[in-house]
Amino acid sequence: MTDSRYVIVPPPQAAIAVAGTDKVFPVRRIWCVGRNYVEHIREMGQDERLPPFYFAKPADAIVPDGGIVPYPPLTKDMHHEVELIVALKSGGRNIPVVKANDCIYGYGVGIDLTRRDLQIASRDLKRPWEIGKAFDHSAPCGALRPASEIGHPAKGRIMLKANGQMRQDGNLNQMIWNTPEIISNLSEMVELAPGDIIMTGTPSGVAATVVGDKLECEIEGVGTLTVTIGPPLK
Ligand code: MN
């Protein structure tokens, strides 16, 4: 039913499938951890002693499992970053670490697609990261699995293959800040709410991806995600 107060048709609700069901998880905000694996910090030439930080993507940047990501405009260096996704069923402010898992609906596999050339140009000019990180189709997300089924994974292989070739091969136990610590820390900065998802950072091996690439991701005990990079939109 459409609310007649709206002066335009309201935009559709972004959502992610729940594995093995016909249900979907409605997405409110997408938060991302900027750096959370030591080897990736080293490959980016950054100081590994600094705490992680956060940026966001729009919810309508989600691409479902099996989807096609049109190669985005303005970049010559789009990179893949495979990441564990955490989906929240509740939120709050100043959530204690020991209470953080109670907020989690489930987990999935995502890719933080990045226009690396634009991100680095923004970084060097001390400008915001949105144009490098928050572009259309920049958040492929595989089907979620509820924590009631799989628990709270703190270790397990996380990998990404491009056209069958291993590119990223890490382990969740390499995260500098674990999932409850991220939820607690982020909730000191913003109020978290049901529908928020968090991309928890990427292991090393980030690299350029080009039109025609098939990206296959897997996190042990969590799930899989496959997307294809398609030609640019006209
Ligand atoms: Mn990332």
Residues whose N, C-alpha, C, O or C-beta is under 5 A from the ligand:
A	BS01	MN	V33 E81 D112 G201 T202
